[in-house]
Amino acid sequence: MDLYLDSVNFEEIEEAFKLGFVKGLTTTPTFMHRHGITDVDGAIVRLSKMVPELQVEALGNTYQEIVDEAHRLLELPLEREPVFKIPVSNHGVQACKTLADEGHRVNVHLIYTLNQAYMAMAAGAAFVCPLAGRLQDEGHDALALYEQCVDVIDRYDYPSKVMFSSVRHPEHVRTALLAGVHVCTMPWGVMKRLTSNALTTVGTNQFVEHTQLMTVRVGQVIRASNPLVKPSASVTDAMVKMTESALGTVTIVGAKGEAIGVFTDGDLRRRLQQDGSKVIGQTLADLGYTENPITISSDALLFDAMARFEKSQIDSIIVVEDGKPIGVLDIQDIVKLGIIGH
């Protein structure tokens, strides 16, 4: 089944045809009016340069007016000859026959019955185009009509293709495929949703997460902040460092710059509850801090970091390089990557 775009929005046309396998574009006067296009001929010329096949309206109240309009369009500086869209009627199928005999391709559309489709096929239409959404709006079985059109073409060997149009949602596309139609034209809003599925999204996220765990290293995701204090620092100094870094923890370093402990906002709250505001004036050495902190190398994989988080049940790990702390890996840093929480 060939895929066509139904639009006159130049931006979405460019986006859709980047897919590389959209076969053509259908347009309508309604689309032109909706987008405020007043130079219709100019728009048709521009579109003919953008797409591999363009289908445009050749309208008229009589057979001759329809044929004349098609001939007029052919005089425009088009990149390639368009397919002429003609609403089904006695005048329309007569014009279709004339244009087909001249070697032009015609899409007879606005079809709602098998008899209308048959007249278009007999007239040599390249496309017969029932409108699914509008049929269903009136309570008709659109799928049955498409199946009947396909069956008639196969049975009598008509050269026409059945085009599924008036597509409202992805389910219409599935219906078109099941009916065996040859072409389906749809809005970009529907087309870009055809690859969407909640289970696919979940599975893709899992693959991305697992890939990150096995390929991304700790040093690539830590923040720039690296709050360091000495044991002689005051609690106030530690509070300022925590606030500035937005990490809620400070690394306590020894004389050689090595990590000898950590002090967290949780430690501070517990001490305040226990001893009151007098702790504010104390040093970290006097107050006490967690010694022998858990560390991880900046070269370690996130997979190793996750294992360490799960084993230790803490929210942050000191990241070291050549034995010196260079930052803090917080559990939220991994959450932001989407690795946790799915």
N, C-alpha and C positions, 0 to 999 in steps of 0.2 A: 504494500500500500504506500503510495507516494505521499509525502508530507508537504503541505502548502501552508503558508501564512496568510491570514485574513486581516489586513491592516492597511492604513495609509500613514501611520506614525513613522516618520523617517528614522528616528532614533531606535525604536524597537525593531524596525526592519533591518537596520544595520546589525543589531545585536543578534537577531534570530538567524540571519544568514551566515554569521560567523560559525554556526554549527557545522556548516559544510555539506549538509545533505538535504537541506530544505529545497524542494524542487521548483517552487514557484510562489507567486503572490497573487492573491485575489483582492480586488478593491470594490467599493460600492460608492455611489453618490452620497449615501448616508454618512459614510466615514469622512468623505471630503467635507461635507457640511459641518459635521461634528467638530472637525479640527480647524474650521475657519478657513479652508482653502478656497480662494476665489478664482485663482488661475488654474483651472482644472487641467487644461492642456499642458501647461508648464509642469504640473505635478506628474502627469503621465509620462512626459519626456524624461523627467528626472528619475522616476521609478524604473523606466525601461533600461536605464544605465546601471541600476543597482542590483537587479535580480535576473536569474537565468530565464525565467518565464513570467510574463505579466498578463493578467486577465483583467480587461476593462470593459465597461458597459458601452454597448452601441444601442442607444435608445431611439425610439421614434414611434409615432402613432400609427404609421402605415408601413407596409412592406418596403416601399421605396425610401421612406425616411430612414428606416433602420439600415438599409444597404448604403444609402448615401452617407450616413454618419460613420459607418465602418470605413468607407472609402476615404472620408475626410480625415479620420484618425491615421490612416496609412500615409497621409501626406505630411504628418508631423515628423520632425527629425528624430525618430526613434532609434534606439540602439538595435532593436530587433522587433520583428512583427509580433503584436500581441495576439492573445486569444480574445475573441469578442464574446462578451457575456450578453445574452439576449433573453429577456423574460419569455416564458412559453405563451404562445397564442397562435392563432392561424397565421397572422402576419409574421410572427416571430419565426415559426418553423419554415415558412416560405423563404424568408430572408436567410435563414440558416442554410437551406438547400442551395440557394444562389451563391452564398459566400463559400460554402464547402466545395461547390463545383469549380469555383475560381481558385481553389487551393488554400483557402484560409481555414483556420480552426475556430470553432464556435462552441461556447458553453451555454446550453439552454438551461436556464435556472428558474427559480421560483416554482418548482415542480412539487405537486402534492398528491398526484395520483399516478397509477401505472399507465393509464391511457395517455396522460401528458408525456410521460417518459417515453412511451412507445413512439409517439409522434416525433419527438426529438431524435430518437434513434433512427427512425425511418428517413428523417431529413438529413442524416449524415453528421449529426452533432458529435464533436470530439468528446464532449463531456455532457452528461445529464446530471442535474444537480437538485435533488430534493433537499428540503430544509428540515433537519431533524428537530431542532428546538421549537420551531414554530408549529410543526406537526404535533409534537407532544403537548404544546400549550393548549391545543384544541382537543386534546384527548385521543389523538390517533396513534396507531401503532407504527412508529417510524421505522423500527427495525424490520418489520414485515415488508414495508415498501422497498427498502434497500435490498433485501434478499430477493424480492420479486424482480427488481431491475437487473440485478446481477444474473439471475437465472435466465431472464429473457435474452440478455446479451450472449450468454453462453449457448443457449438453445438455438438461437437464430444467427449466431455469428455476426452480430453487429459490431462495428469498429469502435463504438462509444465506450467511454469509461464512466463509471458511476462515481460522482463526487459527493462526499458526506460533508454537509455544511451546516451553518447555524449551530455550531458547537458551543455548548455552555460550560462544560466541565470535563475532566478527564474520563469520566465514565462513558461519555459519548464516544471517545476515541476507542475505548475497549469494544463498545457496541459496533463501531465501524469495522474494526478488525474481524469480529465474529461474523458480521454480515458478508464479509468477502468483498467489500467495495474496493475500488482501485485507487482512490484519492481521498484524502481527508484534509480540509482546510480549516484552520482554527485561529483564534486570537493568540497573541503572544502570551497573555496571562495564563491560558490553558497549556500551551506548548511547553512553557518552562516548568510546569508542574508535573509533567509526565514522568520524570525520573525521580520524583519525590515519594518517599515512603517512610513512615515513622520507624519501622524496623530496620530499614537501610541506614537511617541516620544513627540509630543506636549502635548498630554494628560498626559503622564507619568510625564513630567516636571511640569505640572500644579499640579498634585497630590503631587509631592515632595515639590513644593513651598508652597502649602497650609499646608502640614504637618509641614514644618519648621516654618511657621508663627505661628502655634498653639502649637508647642512643644519646639522650641528653645528659650532660654532666652537671654536677651540682654548681660548679663555678659559673655556668652559663645562665643560671636563673636567680642567683642571690642578688639582693638589692645593693645599691652603692653604699648604704649606711653601714658603718662598722663601729658601733659604740664600745669604746674601751675605757676602762677605769682601773686605777690601782687600788689595792686594799685600803690605802689611806684616804681614799676619796670619801666625801660625806654622802649621806643618803640623799641630800638635796642635789648634789652633783649627779648622782645616779638617776634621779628622777628627771632632771633636765635632759640627760642623754637619751633616756627612754622616750621622752616626749618628742625630741628632735628626730629620732630615728623611726618613730612610729612602730617600733618592734616590741616594746614592752619587756625588753631584757637588755642587760649590759654584760659584756665579757670582762672578767677581772683578770688582769695580766700580772705576771711576776716580773722580777728584775730583768730577765732576758727577753721579755715580750711574749713569753709563752702563756697559754691559757691555763689559769689555775682554778678558776671558778666562774660561776654565773650568779647574777642577782636579777630577779624578775619582779614585775609589778605584782604578781601573786605573792611572792615572798614579802613585799612591802605591806600589802593589805593584811596578811596574817600577823605581821609584827605590830601593825597599828591596832588591830583588834586585841592583841595580847597585852601590849605595853602602853598604848596610847601615843599621843603626839610627841612624847619625849624622844622617840626614835629618830625624829627628823634631824636632830642635831648630832647624831652619832656618826661614826665612820663605819664603812662596811666591815672593816676588820673587827670593830667592837660589836657590831650588830650580828655579824655572822652571815655567811653565804654558802651556797652549795659548792663543795669542792669536787675535784676530779670530774669536770663536766664532760658530757658526751660530745665527741667531735667527729667530724667526717672530712675526708680529703676533698679538695675542690675538684679533683679528677674523678671522684667516685660517680657512678651512674645514679640517676634518680631512683632506679630500682633498689639500689643499696640504701639510699636515704629513706625510702618508704619502709623498707624492712626495719630500719633503725627506729623510725617513728613508731611503728606498730609494736616493736619489742619494748621500747622504753616508756611509751605512753606519755610523751612530752610534746610540746608544741613548737619547740625550736631547738636547733642543733648548731653548735659552733663549727664553722667551716675553716679549715686550716690549710696552709700551704707552707711547706718547709718548716713545719712545726709551729708556725705563727698564725694567729687568728686573722683572717682576712674578711670575715663577714659572718652573717647568721642566716641559716636557712630556716625560714618559718614555714609551718605547715600550710599557711594561707598562700605562700608562693606557689605551691604545687596545686592547690585548689584552683588558683587563677588560670593555670594551664589546662584545666578541665580534666585532670587525671583522677581527681577524687570527686565523688558526689554523683556519679552516674549509676 
